[in-house]
Amino acid sequence: MPAEWHPSRDLWRITYDPCDGSPDEQGIVAVARALEHVHLGWAVIAWTLRMPLVRGVLQLLVDASGGEPRLIKRTGAALEVETCPR
């Protein structure tokens, strides 16, 4: 769903909500979590991206190259979107 439609808060980075009660992931880790659902090859790449030292370095590179956090405010459409049960 678009960031503007998030049901509970304004977002600063790309966010992955696992819908299983565990906390949301943000930034490069959110992209990696989404890649885990494609197939085993992408899942292995995603697991590598989520390693603690790798994720920090990659997030720093993304931030330095224009992917820094930006505030995305919610709109009225957020009230109409179905969300994961928590």
Summary of the structure (lengths in Angstrom):
residues: 86
radius of gyration: 14.0
end to end distance: 17.2
largest distance: 39.0
contacts: 189
relative contact order: 0.23
helix: 49%
strand: 7%
